[in-house]
Amino acid sequence: MRNIILIPFTLLLLASCASSSSSTAVNDDFDVDDALAYCHRQVHRSLDALGRDSIDYTMMPRNIQGNDSVWSCRRSTPDEWCAGFWPGVLWYDYEATRDECLREEAERFTSSLGYLAHRPAFDHDLGFLMFCSYGNAYRITGESRFKEIILASADTLATLFNPRVGTILSWPRNVEMLGGHNTIMDNMINLEMLFWAARNGGDSRLYDIAVKHAETTMKYHFRPDGTCYHVAVYDPDSGEFIKGMTHQGYSDSSTWARGQAWAVYGYTMVYRETRDPRFLDFARKVTDVYLSRLPDDMVPYWDFDDPEIPAAPRDASAAGIVASALLELQNYVSPADARRYRNAAVTMLANLSSDKYRSGDARTSFLDHSTGHKPAGSEIDASIIYADYYYIEALLRLRRLNAGQGILARR
């Protein structure tokens, strides 16, 4: 497996500025087709390890830790927030290869989640669960049975919206523990399903809920420099903002890398859906502060403020999320900023695709070195399914961009 040369981001910025007079000067050395072929091989290795003809389609790959070589799976229950990512990986790999075996497996895994659309919402993660699975299924196939599930899921997710606060409640089970109506930065990603539903035959109020959530989060969830809290807590009756805090980061005042990544991805998506320049300006702000704090290989430490850096663990999942977001964001900005964001995204993907971060033959995942919940001692320096999901999403976006196509390829 070939090595990729790591490009320090400071040099990348200098190169971008030096080439600002050219609208086409971008880093295109990265072989995206080779990276997608690698993902395809790993997907088939995973399916082999899951048993092929004896697969339990309610058991979803979640992580590979320590010296393990195959996925540890968890049942697709309402509290397993990662259950939609593996079906999403299969849909993306099918999109890349048109391997009909993958479509069959993607449909089977996706179908095991359908019941979630019609039961009370366990928490905000319904968007991750259903839009990564059913959302990709409908986008790729156009089959109405998938669309119906997405619309029902959006209605269910909307029941968690508190109009006095102006956000969707993230963790109903943690209201007492956290001191009120809690909204986590991850919740920004779930707004995409609401926007989509409002645009595709669902209740128009779903659009209003998504916009209000984004506005409220923008107002209270960030520090002046554009870094975010993981959690914002509000009084559920008055709507008053109580405090910003962390749950998975190093401290209440630190910047948890994946939380900032969710902000980059989330506000880029909200601008796409609204075309409101407030959201584009904010997407750029939260993006630039993230980029300014990266190490040379552009894969962040799990928290930008961990005092153990450089001995602290990395989070490859955050790099994949941001790479995917940057490939979208570059479509909405000036040519100079577009080059800067695209170069950053390609460099992230090149470095994630190097031997340093690829799982390779040692494991059936795409990537190593992600961090799930370090304060709880969970999934530290592991392969995690959502890292693979956003990595292959970013690769597909880059391939479409290189082909002169729209990166979203959506219905």
C-alpha positions as CSV (number, residue, x, y, z in Angstrom):
1,M,0.0,0.0,0.0
2,R,1.5,3.3,-1.1
3,N,2.3,6.1,1.4
4,I,0.9,9.6,1.0
5,I,3.2,12.5,1.8
6,L,1.8,14.6,4.6
7,I,1.4,18.2,3.7
8,P,1.6,20.7,6.6
9,F,-1.4,23.1,6.5
10,T,0.7,26.2,6.9
11,L,2.5,25.4,3.7
12,L,-0.9,24.6,2.1
13,L,-2.2,28.1,3.0
14,L,1.0,29.7,1.6
15,A,0.6,27.9,-1.6
16,S,-3.1,28.8,-1.8
17,C,-2.3,32.5,-1.3
18,A,0.5,32.4,-3.8
19,S,-1.8,31.0,-6.5
20,S,-4.8,33.3,-5.7
21,S,-4.6,34.7,-9.3
22,S,-5.5,31.3,-10.7
23,S,-9.0,29.9,-10.5
24,T,-7.9,26.3,-11.1
25,A,-4.8,25.9,-8.9
26,V,-5.8,23.1,-6.7
27,N,-4.1,20.0,-5.1
28,D,-5.3,17.2,-7.5
29,D,-2.5,14.7,-6.9
30,F,-4.7,12.5,-4.6
31,D,-6.0,9.3,-6.3
32,V,-9.6,9.2,-5.2
33,D,-10.4,6.2,-7.3
34,D,-7.7,4.2,-5.6
35,A,-9.2,5.2,-2.2
36,L,-12.7,4.2,-3.2
37,A,-11.4,0.9,-4.5
38,Y,-9.8,0.3,-1.1
39,C,-13.1,1.1,0.6
40,H,-14.8,-1.5,-1.7
41,R,-12.3,-4.2,-0.7
42,Q,-12.8,-3.4,3.0
43,V,-16.6,-3.5,2.7
44,H,-16.5,-7.0,1.2
45,R,-14.0,-8.1,3.9
46,S,-16.5,-6.8,6.5
47,L,-19.4,-8.7,4.9
48,D,-17.3,-11.8,4.8
49,A,-16.5,-11.4,8.5
50,L,-20.2,-10.8,9.3
51,G,-21.0,-14.2,7.8
52,R,-22.6,-13.4,4.4
53,D,-25.3,-16.1,4.3
54,S,-26.0,-16.0,8.0
55,I,-26.0,-12.3,8.7
56,D,-28.2,-10.9,11.5
57,Y,-29.3,-7.7,9.9
58,T,-30.3,-6.1,13.2
59,M,-26.6,-6.2,14.3
60,M,-24.7,-3.1,13.0
61,P,-20.9,-2.7,12.9
62,R,-19.9,-0.1,15.5
63,N,-16.2,-0.2,16.3
64,I,-12.9,-2.2,16.2
65,Q,-10.8,-1.7,19.3
66,G,-7.4,-2.8,20.6
67,N,-6.0,-5.9,18.8
68,D,-9.4,-6.9,17.3
69,S,-9.5,-7.2,13.5
70,V,-13.3,-7.3,12.8
71,W,-16.3,-5.2,13.7
72,S,-17.9,-5.3,17.1
73,C,-21.6,-5.1,16.3
74,R,-24.5,-3.6,18.3
75,R,-28.2,-4.3,17.9
76,S,-30.2,-1.6,16.1
77,T,-32.2,-0.5,19.1
78,P,-33.4,3.1,19.5
79,D,-30.5,4.0,21.7
80,E,-27.8,2.7,19.3
81,W,-27.2,6.1,17.6
82,C,-24.6,4.7,15.2
83,A,-26.9,2.0,13.6
84,G,-27.6,4.1,10.4
85,F,-23.9,4.5,9.4
86,W,-23.2,1.0,8.2
87,P,-26.2,0.9,5.9
88,G,-25.1,4.3,4.7
89,V,-21.6,3.0,4.0
90,L,-23.1,0.2,1.9
91,W,-25.3,2.6,0.0
92,Y,-22.2,4.8,-0.7
93,D,-20.1,1.8,-1.9
94,Y,-23.0,0.7,-4.1
95,E,-23.2,4.2,-5.5
96,A,-19.4,4.1,-6.2
97,T,-19.3,0.6,-7.8
98,R,-22.9,-0.4,-8.8
99,D,-22.1,-3.8,-7.2
100,E,-25.6,-5.3,-7.0
101,C,-24.6,-7.5,-4.0
102,L,-24.1,-4.3,-2.1
103,R,-27.5,-2.9,-3.0
104,E,-29.1,-6.1,-1.6
105,E,-27.1,-6.0,1.6
106,A,-27.8,-2.2,2.0
107,E,-31.5,-2.8,1.6
108,R,-31.5,-5.6,4.2
109,F,-29.6,-3.6,6.8
110,T,-31.6,-0.5,6.1
111,S,-34.9,-2.3,6.5
112,S,-34.1,-3.3,10.1
113,L,-34.3,0.4,11.1
114,G,-37.8,1.1,9.6
115,Y,-39.7,0.6,12.8
116,L,-38.0,3.6,14.3
117,A,-40.0,6.0,12.1
118,H,-43.3,5.2,13.9
119,R,-42.3,4.9,17.6
120,P,-41.8,7.8,20.0
121,A,-38.4,9.5,19.5
122,F,-35.8,8.2,21.9
123,D,-33.6,11.2,21.1
124,H,-32.3,13.5,18.4
125,D,-30.2,10.8,16.7
126,L,-33.2,9.8,14.6
127,G,-31.7,11.9,11.9
128,F,-28.4,10.0,11.9
129,L,-30.2,6.7,12.1
130,M,-32.7,7.3,9.3
131,F,-31.2,9.8,6.9
132,C,-27.8,8.0,6.6
133,S,-29.7,4.8,5.8
134,Y,-33.1,5.6,4.3
135,G,-32.0,9.0,3.0
136,N,-29.3,7.5,0.9
137,A,-31.5,4.6,-0.1
138,Y,-34.1,7.0,-1.6
139,R,-31.5,9.3,-3.1
140,I,-29.9,6.5,-5.0
141,T,-32.9,4.4,-5.9
142,G,-35.9,6.8,-6.0
143,E,-38.1,4.1,-4.5
144,S,-41.2,5.6,-2.7
145,R,-41.1,3.1,0.1
146,F,-37.9,4.7,1.4
147,K,-39.3,8.2,1.0
148,E,-42.3,7.4,3.2
149,I,-40.1,6.2,6.0
150,I,-38.0,9.4,5.9
151,L,-41.1,11.6,6.0
152,A,-42.5,9.7,9.0
153,S,-39.0,9.9,10.7
154,A,-38.9,13.7,10.3
155,D,-42.4,14.1,11.9
156,T,-41.2,11.9,14.8
157,L,-38.0,13.9,15.2
158,A,-39.9,17.2,15.2
159,T,-41.8,16.1,18.4
160,L,-38.6,16.9,20.3
161,F,-38.7,20.6,19.3
162,N,-39.4,23.0,22.2
163,P,-40.7,26.3,20.7
164,R,-40.0,28.2,23.9
165,V,-36.4,27.3,23.7
166,G,-36.1,27.2,19.9
167,T,-34.2,23.9,19.6
168,I,-34.7,20.2,19.4
169,L,-34.1,18.4,22.7
170,S,-31.1,16.1,22.3
171,W,-31.3,13.8,25.3
172,P,-34.7,13.5,27.1
173,R,-33.1,11.0,29.5
174,N,-30.4,13.5,30.6
175,V,-32.6,16.5,31.3
176,E,-32.2,16.1,35.1
177,M,-28.5,15.2,34.9
178,L,-27.6,18.2,32.7
179,G,-30.0,20.7,34.4
180,G,-32.6,21.4,31.7
181,H,-33.5,21.2,28.0
182,N,-30.2,20.1,26.5
183,T,-29.0,20.5,22.9
184,I,-25.8,19.1,21.7
185,M,-23.8,20.3,18.7
186,D,-24.3,16.9,17.0
187,N,-27.9,17.8,16.6
188,M,-27.1,20.2,13.8
189,I,-26.7,17.2,11.4
190,N,-30.2,15.9,12.1
191,L,-31.7,19.1,10.7
192,E,-30.9,17.9,7.1
193,M,-33.7,15.3,7.4
194,L,-36.2,18.1,8.4
195,F,-35.2,20.3,5.5
196,W,-35.5,17.4,3.1
197,A,-38.9,16.4,4.4
198,A,-40.3,19.9,4.1
199,R,-39.0,20.0,0.5
200,N,-40.4,16.6,-0.4
201,G,-44.0,16.6,0.7
202,G,-43.7,16.9,4.4
203,D,-45.1,19.6,6.7
204,S,-43.7,23.0,5.9
205,R,-43.2,23.6,9.6
206,L,-40.3,21.2,9.5
207,Y,-38.3,23.8,7.6
208,D,-39.2,26.5,10.3
209,I,-38.1,24.1,13.1
210,A,-34.8,23.5,11.4
211,V,-34.1,27.2,10.8
212,K,-35.1,28.1,14.3
213,H,-32.8,25.4,15.8
214,A,-29.9,26.7,13.7
215,E,-30.5,30.3,14.7
216,T,-30.8,29.5,18.4
217,T,-27.7,27.3,18.3
218,M,-25.8,30.0,16.5
219,K,-26.7,32.5,19.2
220,Y,-26.0,30.5,22.4
221,H,-23.8,27.5,21.5
222,F,-20.6,29.4,20.5
223,R,-17.9,31.5,22.0
224,P,-16.9,34.8,20.4
225,D,-14.0,33.2,18.5
226,G,-16.4,30.7,16.8
227,T,-15.5,27.6,18.9
228,C,-18.4,25.7,20.3
229,Y,-19.6,24.1,23.5
230,H,-20.6,20.5,23.1
231,V,-23.8,21.1,25.1
232,A,-26.1,24.1,25.6
233,V,-28.6,23.9,28.4
234,Y,-31.8,25.9,28.5
235,D,-34.7,26.3,30.9
236,P,-37.5,24.3,29.2
237,D,-40.3,26.6,30.4
238,S,-38.9,30.1,29.9
239,G,-36.4,29.2,27.1
240,E,-33.6,31.0,29.0
241,F,-30.1,29.9,28.1
242,I,-28.5,28.5,31.3
243,K,-25.0,27.4,30.4
244,G,-22.6,25.9,27.9
245,M,-20.8,22.8,28.9
246,T,-19.1,19.6,27.6
247,H,-20.1,16.0,27.8
248,Q,-17.5,14.3,25.6
249,G,-14.8,17.0,25.4
250,Y,-11.9,17.7,27.7
251,S,-13.6,20.5,29.7
252,D,-16.4,23.0,29.5
253,S,-14.0,25.6,28.1
254,S,-12.2,23.4,25.6
255,T,-13.0,22.8,22.0
256,W,-13.9,19.2,21.3
257,A,-12.8,18.4,17.8
258,R,-15.8,16.4,16.6
259,G,-18.2,19.0,18.1
260,Q,-16.5,21.7,16.0
261,A,-16.6,19.3,13.0
262,W,-20.4,18.9,13.4
263,A,-20.7,22.7,13.4
264,V,-18.7,23.0,10.2
265,Y,-20.8,20.4,8.5
266,G,-24.1,21.6,10.0
267,Y,-23.9,25.2,9.1
268,T,-22.6,24.5,5.6
269,M,-25.7,22.3,5.1
270,V,-28.0,24.9,6.6
271,Y,-26.7,27.5,4.2
272,R,-27.4,25.1,1.3
273,E,-31.0,24.6,2.4
274,T,-31.8,28.3,3.2
275,R,-29.3,30.4,1.2
276,D,-29.4,32.8,4.1
277,P,-26.0,34.6,4.1
278,R,-26.0,34.7,7.9
279,F,-25.4,30.9,7.9
280,L,-22.7,31.1,5.2
281,D,-20.8,33.7,7.2
282,F,-21.1,31.6,10.3
283,A,-20.1,28.4,8.5
284,R,-16.9,30.1,7.3
285,K,-16.2,31.4,10.8
286,V,-16.5,28.0,12.5
287,T,-14.5,26.4,9.7
288,D,-11.6,28.9,9.8
289,V,-11.1,28.5,13.5
290,Y,-11.1,24.7,13.1
291,L,-8.6,24.9,10.3
292,S,-6.4,27.3,12.2
293,R,-5.9,24.8,15.1
294,L,-5.0,21.7,13.2
295,P,-1.7,19.8,13.5
296,D,0.4,19.5,10.4
297,D,-1.3,16.4,9.0
298,M,-4.7,18.0,9.4
299,V,-6.2,15.2,11.5
300,P,-7.1,16.8,14.8
301,Y,-6.4,15.7,18.3
302,W,-9.6,14.5,19.9
303,D,-9.9,17.9,21.8
304,F,-7.9,20.9,20.6
305,D,-7.2,21.9,24.3
306,D,-6.1,18.6,25.8
307,P,-2.9,19.4,27.7
308,E,-1.5,16.0,26.8
309,I,-1.0,17.1,23.1
310,P,1.0,15.8,21.2
311,A,0.6,12.6,23.2
312,A,-3.2,12.9,23.1
313,P,-5.2,10.6,20.7
314,R,-6.4,11.8,17.3
315,D,-9.9,11.8,15.9
316,A,-9.9,10.7,12.3
317,S,-13.7,10.9,12.3
318,A,-13.6,14.7,12.7
319,A,-11.2,14.9,9.8
320,G,-13.6,12.9,7.6
321,I,-16.6,15.0,8.6
322,V,-14.8,18.3,7.9
323,A,-13.3,17.1,4.6
324,S,-16.8,16.2,3.4
325,A,-18.2,19.6,4.5
326,L,-15.3,21.6,2.9
327,L,-16.0,20.0,-0.5
328,E,-19.5,21.4,-0.2
329,L,-18.5,24.8,1.3
330,Q,-16.0,25.5,-1.4
331,N,-19.0,25.8,-3.8
332,Y,-20.4,28.8,-1.9
333,V,-17.4,31.1,-1.5
334,S,-15.0,33.2,-3.5
335,P,-12.5,31.5,-5.9
336,A,-9.6,32.1,-3.5
337,D,-11.5,30.6,-0.5
338,A,-12.8,27.8,-2.7
339,R,-9.2,26.8,-3.5
340,R,-8.2,27.0,0.1
341,Y,-11.1,24.8,1.3
342,R,-10.8,22.3,-1.5
343,N,-7.0,22.0,-0.9
344,A,-7.6,21.5,2.8
345,A,-10.2,18.8,2.1
346,V,-8.0,16.9,-0.4
347,T,-5.0,17.1,1.9
348,M,-7.2,15.7,4.8
349,L,-8.3,12.8,2.6
350,A,-4.8,12.1,1.3
351,N,-3.5,11.9,4.8
352,L,-6.4,9.8,6.0
353,S,-5.6,7.5,3.1
354,S,-2.0,7.1,4.1
355,D,-0.7,4.0,6.0
356,K,-0.7,6.1,9.1
357,Y,-4.6,6.1,9.2
358,R,-5.8,3.3,7.0
359,S,-6.8,0.1,8.7
360,G,-5.5,-1.9,5.8
361,D,-5.1,-5.7,6.2
362,A,-5.1,-5.5,10.0
363,R,-8.8,-4.6,10.3
364,T,-11.9,-4.7,8.1
365,S,-12.6,-1.0,8.7
366,F,-11.5,1.9,6.5
367,L,-9.7,4.0,9.1
368,D,-8.0,3.7,12.5
369,H,-7.4,6.4,15.1
370,S,-10.8,7.8,15.9
371,T,-11.9,8.8,19.4
372,G,-15.5,8.3,20.6
373,H,-16.0,9.4,24.2
374,K,-12.6,9.8,25.9
375,P,-13.9,11.1,29.3
376,A,-15.9,7.9,29.6
377,G,-13.0,5.8,28.4
378,S,-15.0,4.6,25.4
379,E,-13.7,4.0,21.9
380,I,-10.3,5.7,22.3
381,D,-7.9,5.3,19.3
382,A,-10.3,3.0,17.6
383,S,-11.9,2.3,14.3
384,I,-15.5,3.7,14.5
385,I,-18.2,3.3,11.9
386,Y,-19.1,7.0,11.5
387,A,-15.5,7.8,10.6
388,D,-15.8,5.4,7.7
389,Y,-19.1,6.8,6.7
390,Y,-17.9,10.4,6.4
391,Y,-14.7,9.3,4.8
392,I,-16.4,7.5,1.9
393,E,-18.9,10.3,1.6
394,A,-16.1,12.8,1.2
395,L,-14.4,10.5,-1.4
396,L,-17.6,10.4,-3.4
397,R,-18.0,14.1,-3.2
398,L,-14.5,14.6,-4.4
399,R,-14.9,12.2,-7.3
400,R,-18.1,14.0,-8.4
401,L,-16.3,17.3,-8.1
402,N,-13.4,16.1,-10.2
403,A,-15.9,15.0,-12.8
404,G,-17.5,18.4,-12.9
405,Q,-20.7,17.2,-11.3
406,G,-22.7,18.5,-8.4
407,I,-21.2,17.0,-5.3
408,L,-24.6,16.2,-3.6
409,A,-26.0,14.0,-6.4
410,R,-29.4,14.1,-4.6
411,R,-33.0,13.9,-5.4
